[in-house]
Each structure stands twice: as C-alpha cells, then as structure tokens.
Amino acid sequence: MRKREMDNRVKLDPLINELVRFKLHESPDMYEATIFSLDETGYWVRGGSLCEYLKSRGTEGDAGSDTHYLESRRIHWKQRVRQ
C-alpha cells in the first residue's frame, strides 16, 4: 500500500496522551486533563481539573475513578499544554 493511501486511511488525533487545556461552553473557567481516547462524539479524559469539574457535575464516569467522558459539543476550544 502506498504511503499516501495509508495517510488517508489512518487519522489519529495528535492530542492523544497529551495534557490539554479545555474551554467549555458552560463555564468561564479553563480546565486541564489528559486525553487518552476518543470516539465519534467525544473524548475520554483522565486527571486534572477537568475531571474534578466533571465529577462535581455528575457526568459520565465512575465516581471513584479519575476517568470521565466529555462530549465534543461541550468544548468551545482545546489546546495542548506546552511543557
């Protein structure tokens, strides 16, 4: 298979396993978390202030876990945190 065909078939989000800053539509604050998975409608995130916020809002995720799901429609913008 040609490299061009491979590039067109496989599209990975460059933010996977990166610390990311999120601005949500519903909050004036910015939050940080690590994206570890994504699907058609959103991101699974782990750790950071975003997971604490999502836990306080009762969103999808195990109450005892530091892993939560964030729907894409809630995100105003996101950017990688430069370390």
MIDOSE-1310 file (N, C-alpha, C; in nm, 2 decimals, decimal comma, always signed):
residues 83
mrkr	+0,08/-0,12/+0,00/+0,00/+0,00/+0,00/+0,09/+0,12/+0,00; +0,05/+0,22/-0,08/+0,13/+0,34/-0,08/+0,12/+0,43/+0,04; +0,22/+0,51/+0,07/+0,22/+0,59/+0,19/+0,10/+0,69/+0,19; +0,07/+0,74/+0,07/-0,04/+0,84/+0,06/-0,17/+0,77/+0,10
emdn	-0,19/+0,65/+0,06/-0,32/+0,58/+0,09/-0,32/+0,55/+0,24; -0,21/+0,51/+0,30/-0,20/+0,49/+0,44/-0,24/+0,62/+0,52; -0,18/+0,73/+0,48/-0,21/+0,86/+0,54/-0,35/+0,90/+0,54; -0,42/+0,86/+0,43/-0,56/+0,89/+0,41/-0,65/+0,80/+0,50
rvkl	-0,61/+0,68/+0,53/-0,69/+0,59/+0,60/-0,68/+0,60/+0,75; -0,56/+0,64/+0,80/-0,54/+0,64/+0,94/-0,52/+0,79/+0,98; -0,62/+0,84/+1,06/-0,62/+0,97/+1,11/-0,62/+0,97/+1,27; -0,51/+1,00/+1,33/-0,50/+0,99/+1,47/-0,51/+1,14/+1,53
dpli	-0,58/+1,16/+1,64/-0,58/+1,29/+1,70/-0,44/+1,31/+1,76; -0,37/+1,42/+1,73/-0,24/+1,45/+1,78/-0,24/+1,48/+1,93; -0,36/+1,49/+1,99/-0,37/+1,53/+2,13/-0,38/+1,40/+2,22; -0,39/+1,28/+2,17/-0,40/+1,16/+2,25/-0,27/+1,15/+2,34
nelv	-0,29/+1,12/+2,46/-0,19/+1,11/+2,56/-0,11/+1,24/+2,59; -0,18/+1,35/+2,56/-0,12/+1,48/+2,59/-0,20/+1,55/+2,69; -0,14/+1,64/+2,77/-0,21/+1,73/+2,86/-0,27/+1,84/+2,78; -0,40/+1,86/+2,79/-0,47/+1,95/+2,71/-0,55/+2,05/+2,80
rfkl	-0,56/+2,17/+2,75/-0,64/+2,28/+2,82/-0,77/+2,29/+2,74; -0,88/+2,28/+2,82/-1,01/+2,29/+2,76/-1,08/+2,42/+2,81; -1,16/+2,48/+2,72/-1,25/+2,58/+2,75/-1,39/+2,53/+2,71; -1,48/+2,52/+2,81/-1,61/+2,46/+2,78/-1,71/+2,58/+2,76
hesp	-1,82/+2,55/+2,68/-1,92/+2,65/+2,66/-1,99/+2,69/+2,79; -2,00/+2,59/+2,88/-2,09/+2,61/+3,00/-2,01/+2,68/+3,12; -1,88/+2,71/+3,10/-1,81/+2,76/+3,22/-1,71/+2,87/+3,17; -1,69/+2,97/+3,25/-1,60/+3,08/+3,22/-1,45/+3,03/+3,24
dmye	-1,43/+2,92/+3,32/-1,30/+2,88/+3,35/-1,24/+2,78/+3,25; -1,11/+2,77/+3,26/-1,03/+2,67/+3,17/-1,00/+2,56/+3,26; -0,99/+2,44/+3,20/-0,96/+2,31/+3,27/-0,85/+2,24/+3,20; -0,78/+2,15/+3,27/-0,68/+2,07/+3,21/-0,71/+1,92/+3,24
atif	-0,67/+1,83/+3,14/-0,68/+1,69/+3,16/-0,60/+1,63/+3,05; -0,57/+1,50/+3,06/-0,51/+1,42/+2,96/-0,61/+1,34/+2,88; -0,61/+1,36/+2,75/-0,70/+1,28/+2,66/-0,63/+1,14/+2,64; -0,71/+1,04/+2,66/-0,65/+0,91/+2,64/-0,73/+0,83/+2,54
slde	-0,84/+0,87/+2,50/-0,92/+0,80/+2,40/-1,03/+0,90/+2,34; -1,07/+0,87/+2,22/-1,18/+0,94/+2,16/-1,26/+0,86/+2,08; -1,39/+0,90/+2,05/-1,48/+0,83/+1,96/-1,55/+0,94/+1,88; -1,66/+0,90/+1,81/-1,73/+0,99/+1,72/-1,79/+1,11/+1,79
tgyw	-1,82/+1,10/+1,92/-1,89/+1,21/+1,99/-1,82/+1,28/+2,10; -1,70/+1,23/+2,13/-1,62/+1,30/+2,24/-1,50/+1,23/+2,28; -1,45/+1,27/+2,40/-1,32/+1,23/+2,45/-1,33/+1,17/+2,59; -1,25/+1,07/+2,61/-1,23/+1,01/+2,74/-1,11/+1,08/+2,80
vrgg	-1,12/+1,15/+2,91/-1,01/+1,22/+2,97/-0,98/+1,17/+3,11; -0,86/+1,19/+3,15/-0,81/+1,14/+3,28/-0,74/+1,25/+3,36; -0,76/+1,27/+3,48/-0,69/+1,35/+3,57/-0,72/+1,50/+3,55; -0,65/+1,58/+3,63/-0,65/+1,72/+3,62/-0,78/+1,79/+3,66
slce	-0,79/+1,92/+3,65/-0,90/+2,00/+3,69/-1,03/+1,97/+3,62; -1,02/+1,93/+3,49/-1,14/+1,89/+3,41/-1,21/+1,78/+3,47; -1,14/+1,67/+3,51/-1,21/+1,56/+3,57/-1,27/+1,59/+3,71; -1,21/+1,68/+3,78/-1,27/+1,73/+3,91/-1,40/+1,80/+3,88
ylks	-1,40/+1,89/+3,78/-1,52/+1,96/+3,74/-1,63/+1,87/+3,69; -1,59/+1,77/+3,61/-1,69/+1,68/+3,56/-1,75/+1,59/+3,67; -1,66/+1,55/+3,76/-1,71/+1,47/+3,88/-1,81/+1,55/+3,96; -1,78/+1,68/+3,98/-1,87/+1,76/+4,06/-2,01/+1,79/+3,98
rgte	-2,01/+1,77/+3,85/-2,13/+1,79/+3,77/-2,20/+1,66/+3,75; -2,15/+1,55/+3,80/-2,22/+1,42/+3,79/-2,22/+1,37/+3,65; -2,12/+1,39/+3,57/-2,12/+1,34/+3,43/-2,07/+1,20/+3,43; -2,08/+1,14/+3,31/-2,04/+1,00/+3,29/-1,90/+0,97/+3,33
gdag	-1,89/+0,86/+3,41/-1,77/+0,82/+3,46/-1,79/+0,75/+3,60; -1,70/+0,67/+3,64/-1,71/+0,60/+3,77/-1,68/+0,70/+3,88; -1,76/+0,71/+3,98/-1,74/+0,81/+4,08/-1,61/+0,80/+4,15; -1,56/+0,67/+4,16/-1,43/+0,65/+4,23/-1,31/+0,66/+4,13
sdth	-1,34/+0,69/+4,01/-1,23/+0,69/+3,91/-1,20/+0,83/+3,87; -1,08/+0,85/+3,81/-1,03/+0,98/+3,77/-1,05/+0,99/+3,62; -1,14/+0,90/+3,56/-1,16/+0,90/+3,41/-1,30/+0,94/+3,39; -1,32/+1,03/+3,29/-1,45/+1,08/+3,26/-1,47/+1,10/+3,11
yles	-1,59/+1,10/+3,06/-1,62/+1,13/+2,92/-1,67/+1,27/+2,90; -1,62/+1,34/+2,80/-1,65/+1,47/+2,77/-1,70/+1,48/+2,62; -1,83/+1,52/+2,60/-1,89/+1,52/+2,47/-1,82/+1,64/+2,39; -1,80/+1,62/+2,27/-1,74/+1,73/+2,18/-1,82/+1,85/+2,18
rrih	-1,95/+1,84/+2,18/-2,04/+1,96/+2,17/-2,02/+2,05/+2,29; -1,97/+2,01/+2,40/-1,95/+2,09/+2,52/-1,82/+2,17/+2,51; -1,73/+2,14/+2,42/-1,60/+2,20/+2,41/-1,60/+2,33/+2,32; -1,56/+2,44/+2,38/-1,55/+2,56/+2,30/-1,42/+2,56/+2,22
wkqr	-1,31/+2,53/+2,29/-1,18/+2,51/+2,23/-1,10/+2,42/+2,31; -0,99/+2,37/+2,25/-0,89/+2,29/+2,33/-0,75/+2,32/+2,27; -0,65/+2,31/+2,35/-0,52/+2,32/+2,30/-0,42/+2,24/+2,39; -0,31/+2,20/+2,33/-0,21/+2,12/+2,40/-0,14/+2,22/+2,50
vrq	-0,11/+2,17/+2,62/-0,04/+2,25/+2,72/+0,11/+2,23/+2,69; +0,18/+2,33/+2,66/+0,32/+2,33/+2,63/+0,40/+2,31/+2,77; +0,48/+2,21/+2,77/+0,56/+2,19/+2,90/+0,70/+2,21/+2,88
